[in-house]
Amino acid sequence: MRAVWARKGAQAAVPILGFRGKRVLYGVLNVQTGTALVRQARHWNQGTFQEVLRAIRRTWRGWRIVLFLDRGSPHRARASQALARALGIALRWLPVACPELNPVDHLWRHVKQDVLANEPVPALDTSVARACAYIMALSPRERLRKAGVLSKRFWLRKVLQENGK
């Protein structure tokens, strides 16, 4: 929680859940059009990532796709890289410890600040649904803005300009 209110001089009660429920939210953002693919999973492993690759290819049929990824083991798995090649998806690795280069990480920051902050006892499934709905309810242009793609300092700006965007 970011903020808790209590009367002056009184200690604020912060409810603590007795379990550590977990979901993995993942997303893909087309930096040219602002279209997005957002999903959730109980675990993040190479099988989940391979499903993402298939979903990307189904969503953007006929497109030349280049994914910029961190160096997580599901991304680097031989089977994942082979599937990406078979689907015609190029994988490019972001530098280690540089989440600021990943536009989707900027979207997650907005989800955390604008949607999920200050929930006293969030229901996990409800929070996940709200996070996904928030991203998908944004207009494509708003997604690009919040992801930092429209910034004059966006690191792929030159590439977008060369492609007419």
N, C-alpha and C positions, 0 to 999 in steps of 0.2 A: 504494500500500500504506500502511496505517496503522501497522503495526508490523513490525519485523524483528528477529529474535533472533540474537545471535552471542555467542561467548565474550568475556568481559571482556578488553578490550585488542585484540580482533581486529576487523577491519573486516567488516561484514556484506556478503555478496554479494547484490546485487539484480539478478535477471535482467531484461533489457530486450528486449522484442519488437522485431523489425526492421520491423514494419509498423504502420500505424495503422488497424486494422480498425474499422468503425463500424456500429452498429445504433441505430435510434431506437426507444425504448420509449415507448408512449403509453397512456394509460389514462383511463377515465371512471369516476367514482364517483357512484352515486345516494346523495345525502346523506340521503335519507329511509329507504331500506331497507338500505343497505350493499352492494348488489349492484354488481359491477364488470365492466368490459370492459377487458381488457388485451391489447395487440397489439404487434407489432414490425414494423419496416420497414427497408429498407436506406437509404432517403432520406425526408426529410420535405419534402413539397411540397404544392401545392394538390390534386393528384390523390389523394395519400395521405389528406389531411384529408377530402376528399369521400367516400372509402371509409369513413372513420371515421363521418361523418355518417349514411351509409346503414346501417352496422352498429348505430349507436345507435338509429335508428328501428326496425330489425328487432328489437333486444333489448327495447326499451320501447315496444311497439305500444300505441297508445291513451293514452299518458301525455302530459301537458303537459310539455315539456322545455325547460329553460333551461340553456344552457351558459355557464359563466364561463370566459373565455379570455384569454390574453395577446394582445398586439397583433402576433403574428407574421404575416409576409406570407401564408402559406398560409391563415390564418384570415380575413384582410382581403380576400383576392382576391374580385373581383366574382362570379365563377362559384361560389365557395364560399358566399358570402352568399346568392346566388340559390337554390342548392340547399337551404340551410338553411331558407329561407322556404318553398320548395316542399314540404319534408318536415315543416313545422310545428315547426321547432326555432328557438327564440329565442336569439340570440347576444348576450351581454353582455360588455363589456370590463373586465378588471381594471385597476387603476391600474398605470402603468409601474413596474417595479422593486419589485413587492410580491409575491414568490413565497409569502410567508407566508399570503396570502389563499387560495391554491390548495390544497385538501385533498389532491389527488393528489401534489403536491410533497412533502407530509409523508410519504406512503407511500413515495415514491422514496427519501427520506432513510433510512427503516427498511431498505429493500432494500440500500442501499449499506452501512449499518452492520452489519446482522445477517446478510446473505447473501453479499455480494460482497467484504467487507473481508478483507484479508490473504491473498488468493489469490496465490501466488508468480508463476505464469504461467497466467493464466486462458485457457481456450479460449473464444473469443467466443461461439460458438453455445451452448455449455454454460452459460455465465454468463447469457445471455439467457433460456434455458429455465428456469434456476433462479430467476431474478428473477420471471418470469411465474408460475411454479408457486407461489412463496412468497406472492404477492399473492392468488392464487386459492384457496390452501389456508387462508387466514385465514377465520374465520367472518365473516359480515356485521357483527356487532357489533364484532369485533376490528378489522376494516378501519376502521369509523367511529371507534373509539378512537384507533388509530394515526394516522389522518388529522386528528385534532383536532376532529372534528365533535361529539363528546360533551362537549367542554369547555364550561364555563359562559361562556367568553369567545369562543366561536365566533361569527364575525361574521354568520352567517345564522341564528343561534339563534332570534331572534324570528320569522322567517319559518317555521321548522320548527314552532315552538310554535303558530303561528296555523293551520297545516295539520294539527294534531293529532299531531305526532310528538314 
